[in-house]
Amino acid sequence: MKYLFRGLGFLLFAAVLSSCGGTETVNAPQATVIPEIPALIPLPAQVSWEDKAYVIPEQNTICYSGEGKEASQWLETLLQKAGLSVSTSASDNCGNWKIEQDSSLNSSLGEEGYQLMISEEGVLLKAASKAGLFYGIQTLRQMFPAEIESQSLEDQVVLRHTSIEDKPEFGWRGTMVDVARSFFDLDYLKRHVDRMALYKMNRLHLHLTDDQGWRIEIKGWPKLTEVGGNSSVRRGRSGFLTQEEYKELQDYALARNITIIPEIDMPGHIYAALLAYPELNCDEYSNLTPKRAIPPAIFEDYNVGWSKFCLENPEIYKFVADVVEEMAEITKGPWLHIGGDEIEDPRYKEFVVKADSIVQSFGKTTIGWEEVTKAEVSSNLISQRWHGKVESVVKDIKVIHSLCTQLYLDHANVTGQENTNNWCKKDGVSLEDTYSFIKDHENVIGVEAAVWSEFVLSDEMMDNRFWPRAIAAAEVGWTSGDKREYQEFTTRLGKHGDRLRALDINFHRTPGVNWGVEKAIPGVFSNIK
């Protein structure tokens, strides 16, 4: 049988019995092989395993209560991919799969925690909310053979008995995809969302605008995409998301408990907008220093910190308000990111305070790179720390940890990797660097791993930069520091090699990790750096 020697099958044996009528062969009772302990990532808060197994039968019934319908649909899909028959019922107590939404668990497990019990009676999943139930399903998904990610299973599946009580360390567990320098389309972003969901990540930050391109449709300022959507970094891809595509991506992500955070970078990193609407520049383009490009020339190089709005021109605030208003209308999450990094200007602080106020006026919470906290921004703004050198003038402000030495995954997986940045850390950002995160500030609300796309020009290259380091980021975001140990993590991680291959991810084969037997994956070029 396909999974016999991996613990996912049965040992059938015959007993030869003697009788007065001669010798006959009969089937003795089946002996179930106990599956090995699953390599769960992120590591749960509390888990105990028993040396017993639950054999999933051919006929299954899922019953759910409260807000468990969506979780039952995810579970139904999982079981059907295992070749099993499934029926679903909105009931408190029926079937061998029970999904219970119990709001009283919020006090102990929060919105995203869950309880999962597997016994001879079947599987019981409980959580306070739809989010917790979804994460319990992702844990179950990792207990199934990796091949279920790419094909239907034909053999029976056995689950080890367990009792899990789990909840995340942080509420913010994210990735950032820079689609501005080189564009990544709706299909790729959906695949990225799927991969994040498997590892219980819940925030996707899209860097939508920069000097090299503008990637989101703004109906009131159509040239932003008509002009700025047609440029990119050298050898990169151009394009943009329509507002309908952006809404579709949000719905897709929210169904997987992931919230999209859009970033409109300003007042610097703004040349694509200045190219589309030159009137936003100062006379003689004095806001471009040095003049690496001036309209109508596009900018396809890598330099930063040279473009900015004409900050003495009050008309720029109409542009900012119009763009923020449209983004607020089409963004379903509570946050808008205003960028705000790598710029020096006497009016910088004035701009940041006004931009923050504009975001709030449209009902959203502002996020900015850590430089914005040099200004007297609102105390509910969230600072995204990327180099850790800014002393905030606003006390008790919430912080997203994205330090470049640990979480800038456009840097090399290993020293000397081609097509990678190295300005923050010359020898690259290793898997262990990412896993070494320790909360060093009481206001840290979570972690976010970023990939800037100056040198990341294809889907395969983006895969290679994110994975498996994003998995390390997922675990440090979910699992408390006292339970994490790097070598033990790499042992579990290696057992995900088959699953990553089944998902067609062109992941970096980190040295020192046993990734299992390599298999050819159609359409993926594993030699791309």
C-alpha positions as CSV (number, residue, x, y, z in Angstrom):
1,M,0.0,0.0,0.0
2,K,1.1,3.5,-0.8
3,Y,1.6,4.7,2.8
4,L,2.2,1.4,4.5
5,F,5.8,2.1,5.6
6,R,5.0,5.7,6.6
7,G,2.5,4.6,9.2
8,L,-0.6,5.5,7.3
9,G,-2.0,2.2,6.4
10,F,-2.7,-1.2,7.9
11,L,-0.8,-4.4,8.6
12,L,-2.8,-7.3,7.4
13,F,-1.6,-10.7,8.3
14,A,-2.9,-14.3,7.9
15,A,-2.9,-17.0,10.5
16,V,-2.4,-20.5,9.4
17,L,-4.7,-22.7,11.5
18,S,-4.8,-26.5,11.6
19,S,-8.1,-28.4,11.9
20,C,-9.3,-31.9,11.4
21,G,-10.3,-30.9,7.9
22,G,-6.8,-29.8,7.0
23,T,-5.2,-26.4,6.8
24,E,-7.0,-23.2,6.1
25,T,-6.1,-19.6,5.8
26,V,-8.2,-17.0,7.7
27,N,-7.9,-13.3,8.1
28,A,-7.1,-12.4,11.7
29,P,-8.1,-9.0,13.1
30,Q,-6.4,-6.0,11.7
31,A,-3.6,-4.4,13.6
32,T,-3.4,-0.6,13.1
33,V,0.0,1.0,12.7
34,I,0.3,4.0,15.0
35,P,1.3,7.1,12.9
36,E,4.4,8.9,13.9
37,I,3.9,12.1,15.8
38,P,3.0,14.8,13.2
39,A,5.5,17.6,12.5
40,L,3.1,20.4,13.3
41,I,4.1,24.0,12.4
42,P,3.6,26.3,14.2
43,L,4.2,24.2,17.3
44,P,1.0,24.2,19.4
45,A,0.9,25.8,22.9
46,Q,0.0,22.5,24.6
47,V,-0.2,19.1,23.0
48,S,-0.2,15.5,24.2
49,W,0.0,12.4,22.0
50,E,-1.2,8.9,22.7
51,D,0.0,5.6,21.3
52,K,-3.4,5.0,19.8
53,A,-4.8,5.7,16.4
54,Y,-8.1,6.7,14.9
55,V,-8.9,5.1,11.5
56,I,-11.0,7.5,9.4
57,P,-13.9,5.4,8.1
58,E,-15.2,5.5,4.5
59,Q,-18.5,7.1,5.6
60,N,-18.2,10.3,7.7
61,T,-20.6,12.7,9.3
62,I,-19.6,16.3,10.3
63,C,-21.9,18.1,12.7
64,Y,-21.4,21.7,13.6
65,S,-22.8,24.3,15.9
66,G,-22.7,28.1,16.2
67,E,-20.5,29.6,13.5
68,G,-19.0,26.3,12.5
69,K,-20.5,26.1,9.0
70,E,-17.4,27.5,7.2
71,A,-15.1,25.2,9.1
72,S,-17.3,22.2,8.3
73,Q,-16.9,23.1,4.6
74,W,-13.1,23.3,4.8
75,L,-13.1,19.9,6.6
76,E,-15.5,18.4,4.1
77,T,-13.1,19.4,1.3
78,L,-10.2,17.8,3.1
79,L,-12.0,14.6,3.7
80,Q,-13.2,14.4,0.1
81,K,-9.7,14.9,-1.1
82,A,-8.9,11.8,1.0
83,G,-11.5,9.9,-1.1
84,L,-14.0,9.7,1.7
85,S,-17.8,10.1,1.7
86,V,-19.0,13.0,3.9
87,S,-22.3,14.4,5.0
88,T,-22.8,17.5,7.1
89,S,-25.4,18.5,9.6
90,A,-26.1,21.6,11.7
91,S,-26.4,19.8,15.0
92,D,-24.8,19.9,18.5
93,N,-24.0,16.2,18.8
94,C,-23.8,13.8,15.9
95,G,-21.3,12.1,13.7
96,N,-17.6,11.3,14.1
97,W,-16.5,14.9,13.3
98,K,-17.8,17.5,15.7
99,I,-17.2,21.2,15.2
100,E,-18.3,23.4,18.1
101,Q,-18.2,27.2,18.3
102,D,-18.2,28.1,21.9
103,S,-17.8,31.8,22.7
104,S,-16.9,31.1,26.4
105,L,-13.5,29.8,25.2
106,N,-12.6,33.4,24.3
107,S,-11.4,34.1,27.8
108,S,-8.8,31.3,27.8
109,L,-8.0,30.9,24.1
110,G,-8.8,34.3,22.5
111,E,-10.3,34.7,19.1
112,E,-7.8,32.5,17.3
113,G,-7.2,29.7,19.7
114,Y,-8.8,26.2,19.5
115,Q,-9.1,22.8,21.2
116,L,-8.6,19.6,19.1
117,M,-9.2,16.1,20.5
118,I,-8.8,12.9,18.5
119,S,-10.0,9.7,20.2
120,E,-11.6,6.4,19.3
121,E,-14.9,8.2,19.0
122,G,-13.6,10.6,16.3
123,V,-12.5,14.2,16.2
124,L,-13.8,17.1,18.3
125,L,-12.8,20.7,17.4
126,K,-13.8,23.6,19.6
127,A,-13.1,27.3,19.4
128,A,-14.5,30.7,20.3
129,S,-14.7,32.0,16.8
130,K,-14.6,31.1,13.1
131,A,-10.9,32.0,13.1
132,G,-10.0,29.5,15.8
133,L,-12.0,26.7,14.0
134,F,-10.2,27.5,10.8
135,Y,-6.8,27.1,12.5
136,G,-7.9,23.8,14.0
137,I,-8.7,22.6,10.5
138,Q,-5.2,23.7,9.3
139,T,-3.7,21.6,12.2
140,L,-5.7,18.6,11.0
141,R,-4.6,19.2,7.4
142,Q,-1.0,18.9,8.5
143,M,-1.8,15.4,10.0
144,F,-2.9,14.1,6.6
145,P,-0.3,12.8,4.1
146,A,1.4,15.6,2.2
147,E,0.2,14.2,-1.1
148,I,-3.3,15.5,-0.3
149,E,-2.1,19.0,-1.3
150,S,-1.8,18.0,-4.9
151,Q,-3.9,14.9,-5.5
152,S,-6.7,12.8,-4.0
153,L,-5.7,9.9,-1.7
154,E,-6.8,6.3,-2.3
155,D,-5.6,4.7,0.9
156,Q,-7.1,5.0,4.3
157,V,-5.8,7.7,6.6
158,V,-5.0,7.2,10.3
159,L,-4.8,10.0,12.8
160,R,-2.9,9.6,16.1
161,H,-4.9,10.2,19.2
162,T,-4.2,13.6,20.7
163,S,-5.3,16.5,22.8
164,I,-4.3,20.0,21.7
165,E,-5.0,23.3,23.3
166,D,-3.5,26.1,21.2
167,K,-3.5,29.8,20.8
168,P,-1.1,32.3,19.2
169,E,1.5,34.4,21.0
170,F,0.9,37.4,18.7
171,G,-2.2,38.7,16.9
172,W,-0.1,40.0,14.0
173,R,1.6,37.3,11.9
174,G,2.2,38.6,8.4
175,T,4.1,38.8,5.2
176,M,4.7,41.8,2.9
177,V,4.8,41.4,-0.9
178,D,6.3,44.3,-2.9
179,V,4.3,44.3,-6.1
180,A,5.4,47.9,-6.9
181,R,9.0,47.3,-8.2
182,S,8.0,44.1,-10.1
183,F,4.3,43.1,-10.3
184,F,2.8,39.9,-9.0
185,D,-0.7,39.2,-10.2
186,L,-4.0,38.1,-8.6
187,D,-3.3,34.4,-9.2
188,Y,0.1,34.4,-7.5
189,L,-1.2,36.5,-4.6
190,K,-4.0,33.9,-4.1
191,R,-1.5,31.1,-4.0
192,H,0.6,33.1,-1.5
193,V,-2.5,33.5,0.7
194,D,-3.1,29.7,0.6
195,R,0.4,29.1,1.8
196,M,0.2,31.6,4.6
197,A,-3.1,30.1,5.8
198,L,-1.6,26.6,6.1
199,Y,0.9,28.1,8.6
200,K,-1.6,30.2,10.5
201,M,-0.5,33.6,9.2
202,N,-3.1,36.3,9.2
203,R,-1.9,39.6,7.7
204,L,-0.9,40.3,4.0
205,H,0.7,43.7,3.5
206,L,0.8,44.8,-0.1
207,H,3.4,47.4,-1.1
208,L,1.4,48.8,-3.9
209,T,3.2,52.0,-5.0
210,D,6.8,53.1,-5.4
211,D,9.1,55.0,-7.8
212,Q,9.0,52.1,-10.3
213,G,5.2,51.5,-10.5
214,W,1.7,52.1,-9.2
215,R,-0.3,48.9,-8.8
216,I,-3.9,49.8,-7.7
217,E,-6.6,51.4,-9.7
218,I,-7.7,54.8,-8.4
219,K,-10.8,55.8,-10.4
220,G,-10.5,59.5,-9.6
221,W,-6.9,59.6,-10.8
222,P,-6.8,57.2,-13.7
223,K,-3.4,58.0,-15.0
224,L,-1.9,56.4,-11.9
225,T,-2.4,53.0,-13.5
226,E,-2.6,54.1,-17.1
227,V,1.0,55.5,-16.8
228,G,2.4,54.2,-13.5
229,G,1.0,50.7,-14.1
230,N,3.0,50.3,-17.2
231,S,6.5,50.6,-15.7
232,S,8.6,48.4,-13.4
233,V,12.1,47.9,-12.2
234,R,14.5,46.8,-15.0
235,R,13.6,43.3,-16.3
236,G,10.6,43.3,-13.9
237,R,6.9,42.9,-14.7
238,S,4.4,45.8,-15.1
239,G,0.7,45.7,-14.4
240,F,-1.8,46.6,-11.7
241,L,-4.8,45.3,-9.8
242,T,-8.2,46.6,-10.7
243,Q,-10.4,47.5,-7.8
244,E,-12.5,44.5,-8.5
245,E,-9.5,42.2,-8.4
246,Y,-8.4,43.9,-5.2
247,K,-11.8,43.2,-3.7
248,E,-11.7,39.6,-4.9
249,L,-8.3,39.1,-3.3
250,Q,-9.6,40.5,0.0
251,D,-12.6,38.1,-0.1
252,Y,-10.3,35.2,-0.9
253,A,-8.0,36.1,2.0
254,L,-10.7,36.8,4.5
255,A,-12.2,33.4,3.9
256,R,-8.8,32.1,5.1
257,N,-8.7,34.5,8.1
258,I,-6.1,36.8,6.4
259,T,-6.6,40.6,6.3
260,I,-5.1,42.6,3.5
261,I,-3.2,45.8,4.4
262,P,-2.6,48.2,1.4
263,E,0.4,50.5,1.4
264,I,0.4,53.8,-0.5
265,D,4.0,54.9,0.1
266,M,4.3,58.7,0.6
267,P,5.6,61.4,0.7
268,G,8.7,59.7,-0.8
269,H,9.0,56.7,-3.0
270,I,6.4,58.5,-5.1
271,Y,7.9,59.0,-8.6
272,A,5.3,56.7,-10.4
273,A,2.6,59.2,-9.3
274,L,4.7,62.2,-10.1
275,L,5.2,60.7,-13.6
276,A,1.5,60.3,-14.1
277,Y,0.6,63.7,-12.7
278,P,3.6,66.1,-13.1
279,E,1.7,68.9,-11.5
280,L,2.4,67.2,-8.1
281,N,6.0,68.2,-8.6
282,C,7.7,71.5,-7.6
283,D,8.8,74.0,-10.3
284,E,11.9,72.7,-12.2
285,Y,11.4,69.4,-10.4
286,S,13.2,70.6,-7.3
287,N,11.5,67.8,-5.3
288,L,13.6,65.3,-7.3
289,T,17.1,65.2,-5.8
290,P,19.1,64.0,-7.6
291,K,17.1,64.0,-10.8
292,R,17.4,60.3,-11.5
293,A,14.4,60.7,-13.8
294,I,12.0,63.5,-14.8
295,P,8.6,63.2,-16.6
296,P,8.0,61.7,-19.1
297,A,10.9,59.3,-18.4
298,I,10.1,56.2,-16.4
299,F,12.3,55.1,-13.6
300,E,13.5,51.5,-13.7
301,D,16.6,51.6,-11.5
302,Y,17.0,50.6,-7.8
303,N,17.9,53.9,-6.0
304,V,15.7,55.2,-3.2
305,G,15.2,58.4,-1.3
306,W,15.4,60.8,-4.2
307,S,11.7,61.5,-5.0
308,K,9.0,63.2,-2.9
309,F,5.9,65.3,-3.2
310,C,6.2,69.0,-3.5
311,L,5.4,69.4,0.2
312,E,5.0,73.2,0.1
313,N,2.2,72.7,-2.5
314,P,-1.2,72.4,-0.6
315,E,-2.7,70.7,-3.7
316,I,-0.9,67.5,-2.8
317,Y,-3.3,67.0,0.1
318,K,-6.2,66.8,-2.3
319,F,-4.4,64.0,-4.0
320,V,-3.7,62.3,-0.8
321,A,-7.3,62.6,0.5
322,D,-8.7,61.4,-2.8
323,V,-6.5,58.3,-2.9
324,V,-7.0,57.5,0.8
325,E,-10.7,57.9,0.4
326,E,-10.9,55.4,-2.5
327,M,-8.6,53.0,-0.7
328,A,-10.7,53.2,2.5
329,E,-13.9,52.5,0.5
330,I,-12.5,49.4,-1.1
331,T,-10.4,48.0,1.8
332,K,-12.3,45.7,4.1
333,G,-9.7,45.6,6.8
334,P,-9.2,48.3,9.4
335,W,-5.7,49.5,8.4
336,L,-4.1,51.7,5.7
337,H,-0.3,51.9,5.4
338,I,1.1,55.3,4.4
339,G,4.8,54.3,4.1
340,G,6.8,57.3,5.2
341,D,10.3,56.0,5.1
342,E,13.6,57.2,3.7
343,I,12.9,60.9,3.2
344,E,14.4,64.1,4.6
345,D,12.4,67.4,4.3
346,P,11.6,70.3,6.6
347,R,7.9,69.6,6.1
348,Y,8.1,65.9,6.6
349,K,6.6,65.8,10.1
350,E,3.8,68.2,9.0
351,F,2.9,65.9,6.1
352,V,2.9,62.7,8.2
353,V,0.6,64.3,10.8
354,K,-1.8,65.4,8.1
355,A,-1.7,62.1,6.3
356,D,-2.4,60.2,9.5
357,S,-5.4,62.5,10.2
358,I,-6.7,62.0,6.7
359,V,-6.6,58.2,7.1
360,Q,-8.4,58.4,10.4
361,S,-11.1,60.7,8.9
362,F,-12.1,57.9,6.6
363,G,-12.4,55.4,9.5
364,K,-9.1,53.5,9.2
365,T,-6.1,53.0,11.5
366,T,-2.8,54.3,10.1
367,I,0.3,52.2,9.8
368,G,3.7,53.7,8.9
369,W,7.3,52.7,8.7
370,E,9.0,53.7,12.0
371,E,10.2,57.1,10.7
372,V,6.7,58.4,11.0
373,T,6.9,58.3,14.8
374,K,9.4,61.1,14.7
375,A,6.2,63.3,14.3
376,E,3.4,63.8,16.8
377,V,1.1,61.3,15.1
378,S,-1.9,59.8,16.8
379,S,-1.3,57.3,19.6
380,N,-3.3,54.6,17.8
381,L,-1.0,54.7,14.8
382,I,1.0,51.4,14.4
383,S,4.7,51.7,13.8
384,Q,6.4,49.1,11.6
385,R,10.0,48.9,12.7
386,W,12.5,47.9,10.0
387,H,15.9,49.2,11.3
388,G,15.2,50.0,14.9
389,K,17.0,53.4,14.9
390,V,14.1,55.8,15.4
391,E,13.3,57.1,18.9
392,S,9.5,57.6,18.8
393,V,8.1,60.8,20.2
394,V,4.8,59.1,20.7
395,K,4.8,56.9,23.8
396,D,3.0,53.5,24.1
397,I,2.6,53.2,20.3
398,K,2.0,49.6,18.9
399,V,4.9,48.1,17.0
400,I,5.1,45.5,14.2
401,H,8.5,43.8,14.2
402,S,10.0,43.7,10.7
403,L,13.7,44.2,11.5
404,C,15.7,43.8,8.3
405,T,18.4,41.7,10.0
406,Q,15.7,39.0,10.7
407,L,12.7,39.5,8.4
408,Y,13.8,41.1,5.2
409,L,13.6,38.0,3.0
410,D,14.8,39.7,-0.2
411,H,18.2,39.3,1.5
412,A,20.1,36.0,0.7
413,N,19.0,32.7,2.1
414,V,22.7,31.9,2.2
415,T,25.8,34.0,1.7
416,G,26.4,35.0,-1.9
417,Q,23.0,34.0,-3.3
418,E,22.5,35.7,-6.6
419,N,19.8,38.3,-7.2
420,T,19.5,39.3,-3.5
421,N,19.9,42.4,-1.5
422,N,22.7,42.7,1.1
423,W,22.6,46.3,2.3
424,C,21.2,45.4,5.8
425,K,23.1,42.2,6.4
426,K,26.0,41.3,4.2
427,D,25.9,37.5,4.8
428,G,22.2,37.3,4.2
429,V,19.2,36.6,6.5
430,S,19.4,32.9,7.3
431,L,16.5,30.6,8.4
432,E,18.1,30.7,11.9
433,D,18.2,34.5,11.8
434,T,14.5,34.6,11.2
435,Y,13.8,32.0,13.8
436,S,15.9,33.9,16.4
437,F,13.2,36.6,16.9
438,I,12.8,37.6,20.6
439,K,10.2,40.1,21.7
440,D,12.3,43.1,22.8
441,H,9.6,45.7,23.2
442,E,6.5,45.5,25.3
443,N,4.4,47.1,22.6
444,V,5.3,44.6,19.9
445,I,2.0,43.2,18.5
446,G,3.6,40.7,16.1
447,V,6.0,40.0,13.2
448,E,5.9,40.6,9.5
449,A,8.3,39.1,6.9
450,A,8.9,41.3,3.9
451,V,10.2,40.7,0.3
452,W,11.2,43.7,-1.7
453,S,11.1,43.0,-5.4
454,E,14.1,44.9,-6.9
455,F,15.7,41.6,-7.8
456,V,12.7,39.3,-7.5
457,L,11.4,39.1,-11.0
458,S,9.3,35.9,-11.2
459,D,6.9,33.8,-9.2
460,E,9.6,31.2,-8.7
461,M,12.0,33.7,-7.3
462,M,9.4,35.1,-4.9
463,D,8.7,31.6,-3.7
464,N,12.4,31.0,-3.1
465,R,12.7,34.2,-1.0
466,F,9.7,33.5,1.2
467,W,9.9,29.8,1.7
468,P,10.9,28.3,4.1
469,R,11.9,31.4,6.0
470,A,8.3,32.6,6.1
471,I,7.5,29.3,7.9
472,A,10.0,30.3,10.6
473,A,8.3,33.7,10.8
474,A,4.9,32.0,11.2
475,E,6.2,29.9,14.1
476,V,7.8,32.8,16.0
477,G,4.5,34.7,15.5
478,W,2.4,31.9,16.9
479,T,4.5,29.9,19.3
480,S,5.8,31.4,22.6
481,G,9.6,31.8,22.9
482,D,10.0,29.4,25.8
483,K,8.7,26.5,23.6
484,R,10.9,27.3,20.5
485,E,14.2,25.5,19.8
486,Y,15.9,25.9,16.4
487,Q,17.2,22.4,15.9
488,E,14.0,20.9,16.9
489,F,12.2,23.2,14.5
490,T,14.4,22.3,11.6
491,T,13.6,18.6,12.2
492,R,9.9,19.3,11.9
493,L,10.5,21.7,9.0
494,G,12.3,19.0,7.0
495,K,9.2,16.8,7.2
496,H,7.3,19.5,5.4
497,G,9.5,19.1,2.3
498,D,7.0,16.7,0.6
499,R,4.1,19.1,1.4
500,L,6.0,22.1,0.0
501,R,6.8,20.1,-3.2
502,A,3.2,19.0,-3.4
503,L,2.1,22.6,-3.3
504,D,4.4,23.4,-6.2
505,I,6.5,25.9,-4.1
506,N,9.9,26.6,-5.4
507,F,11.3,26.8,-1.9
508,H,15.0,27.2,-1.0
509,R,16.5,23.9,0.2
510,T,18.1,25.3,3.3
511,P,21.4,23.5,4.0
512,G,21.3,21.4,7.2
513,V,17.7,20.6,6.9
514,N,16.7,17.1,5.7
515,W,14.1,17.9,3.1
516,G,13.5,14.3,2.1
517,V,13.6,12.8,-1.4
518,E,13.4,15.3,-4.3
519,K,10.7,14.8,-6.8
520,A,10.2,16.6,-10.1
521,I,7.4,19.1,-10.1
522,P,6.0,20.1,-13.5
523,G,6.4,23.8,-14.3
524,V,8.8,24.6,-11.4
525,F,12.4,25.3,-12.1
526,S,14.2,24.5,-8.9
527,N,17.5,25.8,-10.1
528,I,16.3,29.4,-10.2
529,K,18.2,31.4,-7.6
